[in-house]
Structure formats: C-alpha cells, structure tokens
C-alpha cells in the first residue's frame, strides 16, 4: 500500500502536469485570438495574389517553420490552390528550378532571419515571383523584402523555457488554414471537388459514394460481397472506374456525374 506521502506527491505532480497542459492550450488559443483580431488588408492582398497567379503557390520554410509550411502546402493543394513545398536548403542546390516566373512564394520564418530562406531572396527577385512572407517580426529582413507581409507574431511561446516553437507554430499553421479556407470559398470549391483530389481513405470513399448516389442506385451483392456490380445511372451512361466502401465495391462515376 502506498504511503499517504507518496499519494500526496503523486496528486501534486498530476495537478502540476494538468495545469501546465492547460496553460499550453490557453496560451496557444490566445495567440490565435490575437492573430484573428490583427487580420487586415494585407491578408486580403495575399489571398488576391494567390487567386490571380497563373502559376503555383510555392511554400517554403526551415526547421519547425518548414514542417508548418509542408502542411500549409498540402492543405492548399487539396482545396483547389495548386501548391507544393520546397525545402530552402535544397532550393540552393538545384530545387530553385521548381520555382517559375509568375509563381507566388509563401515563405515562413518566425524570426524573419532564417539564413536558408534569406539566401533565396536574390533568386526570388530574378525569377519575378510574388513573395509573401509570414513572420513574427515586422522589422525582419524577410518581412521588409517581401511584397506582402503577414504578421504572425505571438506574445510568448507556450514552452515554459520560451525556446521550443509552440505558440508561434500554432499561429502560423492557423494563419495558413485561414488562407486556404478563404481561397476555397473564393474559388467556389465544393465537396465534390475535394473528393477528386482525395479519393483514398474513409473521407474520400464517403464523398465519392455520396456524390455517386445522386445519380446512381447502388446494389450490394447478396451472395458474393467481395464482387462488384455495375452502378445503374439514370441517364443510361456507364460509370467508369471502381471504388470501395466497406466490403462492397462500387463504380466511380464518369466525369460530369457530380452535381
């Protein structure tokens, strides 16, 4: 049996850990709230630049900002804005060729002074891209050199040491989501469009099957559940491709069957 002292010590430790965890969540939530209140015309300018480009959105960043940049690029790409991530260090060793004139470059750096990102600035100018910077310092080199600067500053990191990127990465990630969702809305991007770039997994199956059922009557095989039967389309056209939902396989609709 544990002594009362050990039980009390464990209880105190548990309370401390819960308090710390709650403080982290509260601090990061406050960072996002502050970011929301500071949104202004520069955010709209960034959205307009991404909408107007005939190129792609290239997202870059180093370290933790690089991990956030990868996620932002993936979210943009899956919601109707062609985008991809370029590692700034690799860019200096040949990957700059992936960036073309007319592209929009979204560069993330909390300090705005990341050496690998700053080193790309001359090439960005030569390529005549639109440079959008997302930093936590409005007076930084990256912020000053950018065509558009998105202020993602936070009051403090949630890390008690003030060292590990926590609030700053959460704020940058949330700001990236805000860009993606605003662009999604501006493009009239629909669930059906999302399904076309996300056919795998339970989400893709659900979206595809939901869309297909608007035009087709699905039949589950009674005796051989692993086999599929063709969907019957109201207009008599034959669907194309196959998809799966649980143990039953379906046909994907031909182009134009989503409404």
C-alpha positions as CSV (number, residue, x, y, z in Angstrom):
1,X,0.0,0.0,0.0
2,X,1.3,3.4,-0.9
3,X,2.1,5.8,1.9
4,X,0.0,9.0,2.2
5,X,3.1,11.0,1.4
6,X,3.6,9.2,-2.0
7,X,-0.1,9.5,-2.7
8,X,0.0,13.2,-2.0
9,X,3.2,13.7,-4.0
10,X,1.6,11.9,-7.0
11,X,-1.5,14.0,-6.7
12,X,0.6,17.2,-6.7
13,X,2.5,16.0,-9.7
14,X,-0.7,15.2,-11.6
15,X,-2.2,18.6,-10.7
16,X,1.0,20.3,-11.9
17,X,1.1,18.5,-15.2
18,X,-2.6,19.2,-15.9
19,X,-2.1,22.8,-15.1
20,X,0.9,23.0,-17.4
21,X,-1.0,21.3,-20.2
22,X,-4.0,23.7,-19.7
23,X,-1.7,26.7,-19.8
24,X,-0.2,25.5,-23.1
25,X,-3.6,25.2,-24.7
26,X,-4.8,28.5,-23.3
27,X,-1.6,30.3,-24.4
28,X,-1.9,28.9,-27.9
29,X,-5.6,29.7,-28.1
30,X,-4.9,33.3,-27.1
31,X,-2.2,33.5,-29.8
32,X,-4.8,32.6,-32.4
33,X,-7.3,35.0,-31.0
34,X,-4.8,37.8,-31.2
35,X,-3.9,36.8,-34.7
36,X,-7.6,37.0,-35.7
37,X,-8.0,40.5,-34.3
38,X,-5.0,41.7,-36.4
39,X,-6.1,40.5,-39.8
40,X,-6.3,43.4,-42.2
41,X,-5.9,44.3,-45.9
42,X,-2.5,42.6,-46.1
43,X,-4.3,39.2,-45.6
44,X,-6.7,40.1,-48.4
45,X,-3.7,41.1,-50.6
46,X,-2.2,37.7,-50.0
47,X,-5.4,36.0,-51.0
48,X,-5.8,38.1,-54.1
49,X,-2.2,37.4,-55.2
50,X,-2.8,33.6,-54.9
51,X,-6.1,33.9,-56.7
52,X,-4.6,36.0,-59.5
53,X,-1.5,33.9,-60.2
54,X,-1.4,31.7,-63.3
55,X,1.4,29.8,-61.6
56,X,1.6,27.8,-58.4
57,X,2.0,28.6,-54.8
58,X,5.4,27.6,-53.5
59,X,5.6,27.3,-49.7
60,X,9.0,27.2,-48.0
61,X,10.4,27.4,-44.5
62,X,13.2,26.0,-42.4
63,X,13.0,23.9,-39.2
64,X,9.7,23.9,-37.4
65,X,8.5,26.6,-39.9
66,X,9.3,24.1,-42.6
67,X,7.1,21.5,-41.1
68,X,4.3,24.0,-40.9
69,X,5.0,25.1,-44.5
70,X,4.6,21.5,-45.7
71,X,1.2,21.2,-44.0
72,X,0.0,24.6,-45.5
73,X,1.1,23.5,-49.0
74,X,-0.7,20.2,-48.6
75,X,-3.9,21.9,-47.4
76,X,-3.8,24.5,-50.3
77,X,-3.3,21.7,-52.8
78,X,-6.2,19.6,-51.6
79,X,-8.6,22.6,-51.6
80,X,-8.2,23.9,-55.1
81,X,-4.9,26.0,-55.0
82,X,-2.0,24.3,-56.8
83,X,0.8,24.3,-54.2
84,X,3.9,22.5,-53.2
85,X,6.7,22.7,-50.6
86,X,10.3,23.5,-51.5
87,X,13.0,23.0,-48.8
88,X,15.1,26.2,-48.8
89,X,18.4,24.4,-48.3
90,X,17.6,22.0,-51.2
91,X,16.5,25.0,-53.3
92,X,20.0,26.4,-53.1
93,X,21.3,23.1,-54.5
94,X,19.1,22.9,-57.6
95,X,15.5,22.8,-56.5
96,X,15.2,26.5,-57.4
97,X,14.4,25.2,-60.8
98,X,11.0,24.1,-59.4
99,X,10.1,27.8,-58.9
100,X,9.0,29.6,-62.1
101,X,8.3,33.2,-63.0
102,X,4.8,34.1,-62.1
103,X,4.6,31.8,-59.1
104,X,3.7,33.0,-55.7
105,X,6.2,32.1,-52.9
106,X,4.9,31.9,-49.4
107,X,8.0,32.0,-47.1
108,X,7.6,31.2,-43.3
109,X,10.1,32.2,-40.7
110,X,9.2,33.2,-37.2
111,X,12.4,35.3,-36.8
112,X,12.3,36.5,-40.4
113,X,16.0,35.9,-40.4
114,X,16.4,32.2,-41.3
115,X,19.7,32.1,-43.3
116,X,18.5,29.4,-45.7
117,X,15.3,31.5,-46.5
118,X,17.1,34.8,-46.7
119,X,19.6,33.3,-49.1
120,X,16.8,32.7,-51.6
121,X,15.7,36.3,-51.9
122,X,18.0,37.3,-54.8
123,X,16.8,34.3,-56.8
124,X,13.2,35.2,-56.0
125,X,13.7,38.7,-57.4
126,X,15.4,37.3,-60.6
127,X,12.5,35.0,-61.1
128,X,10.0,37.8,-60.6
129,X,7.8,35.9,-58.2
130,X,5.3,37.4,-55.8
131,X,6.9,36.9,-52.4
132,X,4.6,36.6,-49.4
133,X,6.3,36.4,-46.0
134,X,4.8,35.1,-42.8
135,X,6.9,36.1,-39.9
136,X,6.7,37.1,-36.2
137,X,8.8,40.2,-36.7
138,X,7.6,43.1,-38.9
139,X,11.1,44.6,-39.0
140,X,12.9,41.5,-40.1
141,X,14.8,41.1,-43.3
142,X,12.2,38.7,-44.8
143,X,9.3,41.0,-43.9
144,X,11.0,44.0,-45.4
145,X,11.9,42.3,-48.6
146,X,8.5,40.7,-49.2
147,X,5.8,42.1,-51.5
148,X,3.3,41.2,-48.8
149,X,3.9,40.6,-45.1
150,X,1.6,38.5,-42.9
151,X,2.2,39.3,-39.3
152,X,2.1,36.1,-37.3
153,X,3.7,37.4,-34.1
154,X,2.8,35.9,-30.7
155,X,3.2,37.3,-27.3
156,X,5.0,34.3,-25.9
157,X,5.7,30.7,-26.6
158,X,3.8,28.1,-24.6
159,X,7.1,26.4,-23.8
160,X,8.0,27.3,-20.2
161,X,11.6,27.8,-21.3
162,X,10.5,30.2,-24.0
163,X,12.5,28.2,-26.5
164,X,10.5,25.5,-28.3
165,X,8.3,26.8,-31.1
166,X,4.8,26.3,-29.8
167,X,2.5,29.3,-29.9
168,X,4.4,30.6,-33.0
169,X,4.0,27.4,-35.0
170,X,0.3,27.1,-34.0
171,X,-0.3,30.7,-35.1
172,X,1.4,30.2,-38.4
173,X,-0.5,26.9,-39.0
174,X,-3.8,28.6,-38.2
175,X,-3.0,31.5,-40.5
176,X,-2.2,29.1,-43.3
177,X,-5.6,27.4,-42.7
178,X,-7.2,30.8,-42.9
179,X,-5.6,31.4,-46.3
180,X,-6.6,28.0,-47.6
181,X,-10.3,28.3,-46.5
182,X,-10.6,31.8,-47.8
183,X,-9.2,30.7,-51.1
184,X,-11.5,27.7,-51.1
185,X,-14.5,29.9,-50.7
186,X,-13.4,32.4,-53.3
187,X,-13.0,29.5,-55.8
188,X,-16.4,28.1,-55.0
189,X,-14.6,24.8,-54.2
190,X,-17.1,22.0,-53.3
191,X,-17.0,18.7,-51.5
192,X,-17.1,17.0,-54.9
193,X,-14.0,18.9,-56.0
194,X,-12.3,17.8,-52.8
195,X,-13.2,14.2,-53.4
196,X,-11.5,14.3,-56.8
197,X,-8.1,15.1,-55.2
198,X,-8.8,12.9,-52.1
199,X,-10.2,9.6,-53.4
200,X,-8.5,7.4,-50.8
201,X,-9.4,6.7,-47.2
202,X,-12.7,6.8,-45.5
203,X,-13.2,10.5,-46.2
204,X,-12.7,10.0,-50.0
205,X,-15.0,7.0,-50.1
206,X,-17.7,8.8,-48.2
207,X,-17.5,11.8,-50.5
208,X,-17.4,9.8,-53.7
209,X,-20.2,7.4,-52.7
210,X,-22.3,10.3,-51.6
211,X,-21.8,12.1,-54.9
212,X,-22.4,8.9,-56.9
213,X,-25.6,8.1,-55.2
214,X,-27.2,11.3,-56.5
215,X,-27.1,9.8,-60.0
216,X,-26.9,6.0,-59.5
217,X,-28.6,3.3,-57.5
218,X,-26.1,1.1,-55.8
219,X,-26.6,-2.6,-55.3
220,X,-24.9,-4.7,-52.7
221,X,-24.3,-8.3,-53.9
222,X,-26.3,-10.8,-51.8
223,X,-24.1,-13.9,-52.2
224,X,-20.6,-12.6,-53.1
225,X,-19.8,-9.5,-51.1
226,X,-16.3,-9.2,-52.4
227,X,-17.5,-8.8,-56.0
228,X,-19.0,-5.7,-57.5
229,X,-22.0,-5.0,-59.7
230,X,-22.0,-2.0,-62.1
231,X,-23.9,1.0,-61.0
232,X,-27.1,1.9,-62.8
233,X,-27.1,5.5,-64.0
234,X,-30.4,7.3,-64.6
235,X,-29.2,8.6,-68.0
236,X,-28.1,5.2,-69.2
237,X,-24.4,6.0,-69.3
238,X,-21.9,3.5,-68.0
239,X,-19.9,4.8,-65.0
240,X,-16.1,4.5,-65.1
241,X,-13.6,3.2,-62.5
242,X,-14.1,1.4,-59.3
243,X,-14.2,2.4,-55.6
244,X,-14.8,0.6,-52.4
245,X,-17.0,1.1,-49.3
246,X,-16.5,-1.5,-46.6
247,X,-16.8,-4.9,-48.1
248,X,-18.6,-3.8,-51.2
249,X,-17.0,-2.4,-54.3
250,X,-18.7,0.3,-56.3
251,X,-18.1,2.1,-59.6
252,X,-16.7,5.6,-59.7
253,X,-18.9,8.0,-61.7
254,X,-17.9,9.2,-65.1
255,X,-16.8,12.8,-65.3
256,X,-19.8,15.2,-65.1
257,X,-21.8,13.0,-62.8
258,X,-21.4,15.2,-59.7
259,X,-23.9,18.0,-59.3
